[in-house]
Amino acid sequence: MVITAVMMHRQRALVRAFERAGATSATQARSAEQLGLKPGMAWHQLVGHAVLRCPGEGRYFLDQANWQRLRRRRRIIAFAVIGGLLVLLALIVLLTARAA
């Protein structure tokens, strides 16, 4: 869980760097070196999700629509997990109360 939180923090920092540089289209694409970034696991995950896209020559840009889609999907998953845990907790409380 901690690793996931750290990875998401790093991904948000990468996205902010692209936004600050205005690298949000293929014509505005920048290399990691130009942005002062070092590609790591968070970078490669964003590339895998098509949030960072490469039009060529080692330059990347932020696909804001895909970033919003990824954030929305993560939020839905988080709510589903929390909902499932609340249902499980309610069942435990209900079964414990009946047993007593």
Rosetta blueprint (number, residue, H / E / L):
1 M L
2 V H
3 I H
4 T H
5 A H
6 V H
7 M H
8 M H
9 H H
10 R H
11 Q H
12 R H
13 A H
14 L H
15 V H
16 R H
17 A H
18 F H
19 E H
20 R H
21 A H
22 G L
23 A L
24 T L
25 S L
26 A H
27 T H
28 Q H
29 A L
30 R E
31 S E
32 A H
33 E H
34 Q H
35 L H
36 G L
37 L L
38 K L
39 P L
40 G L
41 M H
42 A H
43 W H
44 H H
45 Q H
46 L H
47 V H
48 G H
49 H L
50 A L
51 V L
52 L E
53 R E
54 C E
55 P E
56 G E
57 E L
58 G L
59 R E
60 Y E
61 F E
62 L E
63 D L
64 Q H
65 A H
66 N H
67 W H
68 Q H
69 R H
70 L H
71 R H
72 R H
73 R H
74 R H
75 R H
76 I H
77 I H
78 A H
79 F H
80 A H
81 V H
82 I H
83 G H
84 G H
85 L H
86 L H
87 V H
88 L H
89 L H
90 A H
91 L H
92 I H
93 V H
94 L H
95 L H
96 T H
97 A H
98 R H
99 A H
100 A L
